[in-house]
Amino acid sequence: MKKLLILLSNLIVACSGGGNDFNQTEESIKNLSDNSSENDFNNQSTFDNVKRVVHSKVQSSIISKNADEVKTILNEVPHQTVYYERNNIQRLIIGPNDYLDIYGDRPLKLFKKIESEWVFVSEFNEIIDAGPRDYDFFKNGSIAFANCGLESPKREWPLGYLWKVSKTESDDLEFSQISGYKAFWHSIALGDLNRDKIEDVVSVQMRTTDGDNFPFHIFLGNQNGSFSKISSQDFFEKDQGIFFPSAGSINISDLDNDGNKDIILGAYGNHVYGSQEHHGELFGQKYGFQVYSDTNSNNRYEIIPYNIPFGSFEYLNMGSTKIEIEDLNGDKKDDLVVFFEGSIDSNNSSCMPSCDNYIDVFINNGDRSFSQSRIFAKNQTEISAREFELIDVDNDGDKDIALKSWQFSDEIILNQDMIISRDKNSNDGVIDFSNLIYINNNGLFNKLNWNLSFKVEELNRSYFIPIYSNGQFRYLRVSTPWDKDYIIISEYSFNL
């Protein structure tokens, strides 16, 4: 196997505005991460497989607040981030972060990469406090994202809209509402559900403002690009939704290759077991998934009995937050990869002091049954993860699993497996990316066994995002250091 080369493209995006001078000299920015300090940490030997490519500082007027508010706003991890690429230009839509005592409304921000530098493009004041909790891509390149709102002590229960983002190839994004009401939108998926060759939207919510407490909502696409909500009574055969009052994830596929769309719904929280009236026992079995299909080709969906193992749903306080669909073993059948969060302790429904995160793989056997394996089971004190992406890491033609991960402070979360060492006198640390990567071998996954250690400066408040660009697997790091007036966007690429 060829030696891996990790390339780092490190951008520090400086913020200024509102009469406050937050500027630093170009030299001072460069000195934040000079080669000698980067490659000589706690007397460790130089990381021979690491090379930094770019150092740059970009002036912008992202925020026009007073100095104290700027510090508060920037001291966050924007883990609600959408990465995409259009016309060979990489872009990031970064939303405000959760769990902070915040000041005022904050808009979404757009960044893009020009040659070897990430630059700030614009902010969108019409989209404030909008966190893209989950997102999916339309075939024309537009983006649909589920906005859960902000979970902040100064806010009401976080509530937001479903949004469609158009003109994604330009610097002037166009936003339009999919939903006409707010909810804690948690998961979203796209597909043509009524055979009119227009993509429709389904989304899971955990609390809504329109009085419809059905676990997921359906929005049919119109010719003019708008969406119309359809009631559950008009969408389902009989009363199909009463068995499943709480859900955390959703996706659309054709699991049995019969030409009909299937909606896969994953449970959330302590609703895994229960009576038939409320949840859990249907067709003589308990379950953590429901599969809805239009088997009669009349645009009316009904629950189909699938034999899907419990997997991590066996824990009463574990819930699914993401379902990805992919043929993982080359048999032309869609398989499921599911991310779980919660607590494996049946007496701990609050997920405190830290959550457990699991990833299960469900291989489609082709007879409406699945085989399950668990490939990742960590507490956030070991590795803090925020779901995953399916990406061909090793360029062998199949999809591997790369975790999305974040790092706060020692007081909040300590990533014992990911962080090899930490400088007590700074926010710097040596991390090992291999603990975030699981390689696929015909549907069986194993953790990457290469040494991908690298020293990361100002590690606190960092969010690591796996991406695939120009035929290469990479990680992006978006970071807002504690006491600095800039955002760091770092890029790590791995060449086989």
Residue pairs with C-beta under 8 A, 6 or more apart in sequence:
1 496
2 496
3 49
4 49
4 450
4 452
4 494
4 495
4 496
5 49
5 51
5 494
5 495
6 49
6 50
6 51
6 433
6 452
6 454
6 492
6 493
6 494
7 51
7 53
7 491
7 492
7 493
7 495
8 50
8 51
8 52
8 53
8 454
8 490
8 491
8 492
9 52
9 53
9 54
9 116
9 118
9 490
9 491
9 492
9 493
10 33
10 52
10 53
10 54
10 55
10 488
10 489
10 490
10 491
11 54
11 56
11 58
11 117
11 118
11 488
11 489
11 490
11 491
12 29
12 32
12 55
12 56
12 57
12 58
12 486
12 487
12 488
12 489
13 57
13 58
13 60
13 62
13 111
13 118
13 119
13 120
13 486
13 487
13 488
13 489
14 22
14 23
14 24
14 29
14 57
14 58
14 59
14 60
14 485
14 486
15 22
15 60
15 61
15 62
15 63
15 70
15 74
15 485
15 486
15 487
16 22
16 23
16 59
16 60
16 61
16 485
17 60
17 61
17 62
17 63
17 64
18 61
18 63
18 64
18 65
18 66
19 64
20 66
20 67
20 70
22 67
22 70
22 485
22 486
23 59
24 57
24 485
24 486
26 57
29 55
29 56
29 57
29 486
30 55
32 457
32 458
33 52
33 55
33 457
35 52
37 457
38 50
38 52
38 455
38 457
39 46
39 47
39 50
39 455
40 46
41 421
41 423
41 428
41 430
41 455
42 421
42 423
42 430
44 421
44 430
47 453
47 454
47 455
49 452
50 454
50 455
53 116
54 116
54 117
56 116
56 117
57 486
58 117
58 118
58 119
58 120
60 119
60 120
62 109
62 120
62 123
63 69
63 70
63 73
63 74
63 106
65 73
65 103
65 104
69 103
69 104
70 485
71 483
71 485
72 100
72 101
72 102
72 103
73 96
73 102
73 103
73 106
74 480
74 484
74 485
74 486
74 487
75 100
75 461
75 480
75 482
76 96
76 97
76 100
76 461
76 480
77 97
77 406
77 408
77 461
77 462
77 463
77 478
77 479
77 480
78 94
78 95
78 96
78 97
78 463
78 478
78 480
78 487
79 97
79 386
79 404
79 406
79 463
79 478
80 94
80 95
80 96
80 97
80 98
80 131
80 132
80 133
81 92
81 93
81 94
81 95
81 132
81 463
81 465
81 478
82 92
82 93
82 132
82 135
82 143
82 145
82 165
83 90
83 91
83 92
83 465
83 467
83 476
84 90
84 91
84 93
84 137
84 143
84 168
85 91
85 469
86 141
86 168
86 169
87 169
88 470
89 112
89 113
89 114
89 169
90 112
90 113
90 467
90 469
91 110
91 111
91 112
91 113
91 121
91 168
92 110
92 111
92 112
92 118
92 476
92 478
92 489
93 108
93 109
93 110
93 132
93 143
93 165
93 173
94 108
94 109
94 110
94 111
94 478
95 108
95 109
95 130
95 131
95 132
96 102
96 106
96 129
96 130
96 131
96 150
97 131
98 131
98 150
98 151
98 152
98 158
99 151
99 152
100 152
101 152
101 153
101 154
102 150
102 152
102 154
105 128
105 129
106 128
106 129
107 123
107 124
107 125
107 126
107 127
107 128
108 123
108 124
108 127
108 128
108 130
109 120
109 122
109 123
109 124
110 120
110 121
110 122
110 123
110 124
110 171
110 173
111 118
111 119
111 120
111 121
111 489
112 118
112 119
112 121
112 171
113 119
118 489
118 491
121 171
122 171
122 172
122 173
124 173
124 175
126 175
127 163
127 175
129 149
129 150
129 155
129 160
130 147
130 149
130 160
130 161
130 163
131 147
131 148
131 149
131 150
131 158
131 160
132 145
132 146
132 147
132 163
133 145
133 146
133 147
133 148
133 185
133 186
133 187
134 145
134 146
134 185
134 186
134 187
134 188
134 322
135 143
135 144
135 145
135 146
135 188
136 143
136 144
136 145
136 188
136 189
136 190
137 143
137 144
137 190
138 144
138 164
138 190
138 199
139 199
141 168
141 169
142 164
142 165
142 166
142 168
143 164
143 165
143 168
144 162
144 163
144 164
144 165
144 178
144 188
144 190
144 201
145 162
145 163
145 165
145 188
146 162
146 185
146 186
146 187
146 188
146 203
146 204
147 160
147 161
147 162
147 163
147 185
148 158
148 159
148 160
148 184
148 185
148 186
149 155
149 157
149 158
149 159
149 160
149 182
149 184
150 158
151 158
152 158
157 184
157 207
158 184
159 182
159 183
159 184
159 207
159 209
160 182
160 183
160 184
160 185
161 177
161 178
161 179
161 181
161 182
161 185
162 177
162 178
162 179
162 185
162 188
162 201
162 203
162 219
163 175
163 176
163 177
163 178
164 175
164 176
164 177
164 178
164 225
164 227
165 173
165 174
165 175
166 173
166 174
166 175
166 176
166 225
167 173
167 174
176 225
176 226
178 201
178 203
178 219
178 227
179 185
179 203
179 217
179 219
179 227
179 229
180 210
180 229
181 208
181 209
181 210
182 208
182 209
183 205
183 206
183 207
183 208
183 209
183 210
183 217
184 205
184 206
184 207
184 208
185 203
185 204
185 205
186 203
186 204
186 205
186 206
186 248
186 249
186 268
186 321
187 203
187 204
187 247
187 248
187 249
187 250
187 251
187 321
187 322
187 323
188 201
188 202
188 203
188 204
188 250
189 201
189 202
189 203
189 250
189 251
189 252
189 263
190 199
190 200
190 201
190 252
191 199
191 200
191 202
191 252
191 261
192 198
192 199
192 200
192 261
193 200
193 202
193 218
193 220
193 252
193 261
193 263
193 294
193 299
193 301
194 200
194 220
194 299
195 297
195 299
196 221
198 220
198 221
198 222
198 223
199 221
200 218
200 219
200 220
200 221
200 227
201 218
201 219
201 221
201 227
202 216
202 217
202 218
202 219
202 250
202 252
202 263
203 216
203 217
203 219
203 250
204 215
204 216
204 247
204 248
204 249
204 250
204 265
205 215
205 216
205 217
206 246
206 248
206 268
208 217
212 231
212 232
213 245
214 232
214 241
215 241
215 244
215 245
215 246
215 247
215 265
216 247
216 250
216 263
216 265
217 229
218 229
218 230
218 232
218 235
219 227
219 228
219 229
219 230
220 227
220 228
220 230
221 227
222 228
232 240
232 241
235 300
235 301
236 292
236 300
236 301
236 302
237 296
237 300
237 301
237 302
238 302
240 292
240 301
240 302
240 303
242 277
242 278
243 276
243 277
243 278
243 279
243 280
243 282
243 290
243 303
244 265
244 267
244 271
244 279
244 290
245 271
245 278
245 279
246 267
246 268
246 269
246 271
246 279
246 319
247 265
247 266
247 267
247 268
247 320
248 266
248 267
248 268
248 269
248 319
248 320
248 321
249 265
249 266
249 268
249 320
249 321
249 322
249 323
249 338
249 339
250 263
250 264
250 265
250 266
250 323
251 263
251 264
251 323
251 324
251 325
252 261
252 262
252 263
252 264
252 325
253 261
253 262
253 264
253 325
253 334
254 260
254 261
254 262
254 334
255 262
255 264
255 291
255 306
255 333
255 334
255 364
255 368
256 262
256 366
256 368
257 332
257 333
258 295
260 293
260 294
260 295
260 297
261 293
261 294
262 291
262 292
262 293
262 304
263 291
263 292
263 293
263 301
264 289
264 290
264 291
264 323
264 325
264 336
265 289
265 290
265 291
265 292
266 288
266 289
266 319
266 320
266 323
266 338
267 279
267 288
267 289
267 313
267 319
267 320
268 319
268 320
268 321
269 317
269 319
269 342
269 349
270 316
270 317
270 349
271 278
271 279
271 280
272 279
272 280
272 286
272 288
272 310
272 313
272 314
272 315
272 316
272 318
273 279
273 280
273 286
273 316
274 280
274 281
275 281
276 282
280 286
280 287
282 290
282 303
282 305
283 305
285 305
285 307
286 310
287 306
287 308
287 310
287 313
288 308
288 310
288 311
288 312
288 313
288 320
289 306
289 308
289 313
290 303
291 303
291 304
291 306
291 308
292 301
292 302
292 303
292 304
293 301
293 302
293 304
294 300
294 301
295 302
295 304
304 368
305 368
306 368
306 369
306 370
307 368
307 369
307 370
308 336
308 362
308 369
308 370
308 372
309 362
309 370
309 371
309 372
310 372
311 338
311 360
311 362
311 372
311 374
312 318
312 338
312 340
312 358
312 360
312 374
313 320
313 340
315 342
315 343
315 344
315 346
315 356
316 346
317 342
317 343
317 344
317 345
317 346
317 348
317 349
317 351
318 340
318 341
318 342
318 343
318 344
318 356
318 358
319 340
319 341
319 342
320 338
320 339
320 340
321 339
321 340
321 341
321 387
322 338
322 339
322 387
322 388
323 336
323 337
323 338
324 336
324 337
324 338
324 388
324 389
324 390
325 334
325 335
325 336
325 337
326 334
326 335
326 337
326 390
326 399
327 333
327 334
327 335
328 335
328 337
328 361
328 363
328 398
328 399
328 440
328 442
328 443
329 335
329 363
329 398
329 442
329 443
330 398
330 442
331 364
331 366
333 364
333 366
334 364
335 361
335 362
335 363
335 364
335 370
335 443
336 361
336 362
336 364
336 370
337 359
337 360
337 361
337 362
337 388
337 390
337 401
338 359
338 360
338 361
338 362
339 357
339 358
339 359
339 385
339 387
339 388
340 356
340 357
340 358
340 359
340 360
341 351
341 355
341 356
341 357
342 351
342 355
342 356
343 349
343 350
343 351
343 355
343 356
344 356
354 379
354 380
354 381
354 384
354 413
355 379
355 380
356 377
356 378
356 379
356 380
357 376
357 377
357 378
357 379
357 380
357 383
357 384
357 385
358 374
358 376
358 377
358 378
359 374
359 375
359 376
359 377
359 388
359 401
359 438
360 372
360 373
360 374
360 375
361 372
361 373
361 374
361 375
361 443
361 445
362 370
362 371
362 372
363 370
363 371
363 372
363 373
363 443
364 370
365 371
373 444
373 445
375 401
375 438
375 445
375 446
376 385
376 401
376 403
376 438
378 385
378 417
380 413
381 413
381 414
381 415
381 416
382 415
382 416
382 417
382 418
383 403
383 405
383 415
383 416
383 417
383 418
383 435
383 436
384 405
384 406
384 407
384 408
384 413
384 415
384 418
385 403
385 404
385 405
385 436
386 404
386 405
386 406
386 463
387 403
387 404
388 401
388 402
388 403
388 404
388 466
389 401
389 402
389 404
389 465
389 466
389 467
390 399
390 400
390 401
391 399
391 400
391 401
391 402
391 466
391 467
391 468
391 473
392 398
392 399
392 400
392 468
392 473
393 400
393 402
393 437
393 439
393 448
393 473
393 494
394 400
394 439
394 473
394 496
395 471
395 473
395 496
398 440
398 442
399 440
400 437
400 438
400 439
400 440
400 445
401 437
401 438
401 440
401 445
402 436
402 437
402 438
402 466
402 473
402 475
403 436
403 437
403 464
403 466
404 463
404 464
404 465
404 466
405 415
405 418
405 436
405 463
405 464
406 413
406 462
406 463
406 464
407 413
407 415
407 418
407 419
407 429
407 431
407 459
407 460
407 461
407 462
407 464
408 460
408 461
409 460
409 461
409 482
410 422
415 431
417 432
417 435
418 431
418 432
418 435
418 436
419 429
419 430
419 431
419 459
420 429
420 430
420 431
420 432
420 453
421 429
421 430
422 428
422 429
422 430
422 459
423 429
426 457
426 458
427 457
427 458
427 459
427 460
427 481
427 482
428 455
428 456
428 457
428 458
428 459
429 455
429 456
429 459
430 453
430 454
430 455
430 456
431 453
431 454
431 455
431 456
431 459
432 451
432 452
432 453
432 454
433 452
433 453
433 454
433 464
433 475
433 492
433 494
434 447
434 448
434 449
434 450
434 451
434 452
435 447
436 464
436 466
436 475
437 447
437 448
437 452
438 445
438 446
438 447
438 448
439 445
439 446
439 447
439 448
452 494
454 492
456 462
456 477
456 490
458 479
458 481
458 482
458 484
458 488
459 479
460 479
460 481
460 482
461 479
461 480
461 481
461 482
462 477
462 478
462 479
462 488
463 477
463 478
463 479
464 475
464 476
464 477
465 475
465 476
465 477
465 478
466 473
466 474
466 475
467 473
467 474
467 475
467 476
468 474
472 493
472 494
472 495
473 493
473 494
474 491
474 492
474 493
474 494
475 491
475 492
475 493
476 489
476 490
476 491
476 492
477 488
477 489
477 490
477 491
477 492
478 487
478 488
478 489
479 487
479 488
479 489
479 490
480 487
480 488
481 488
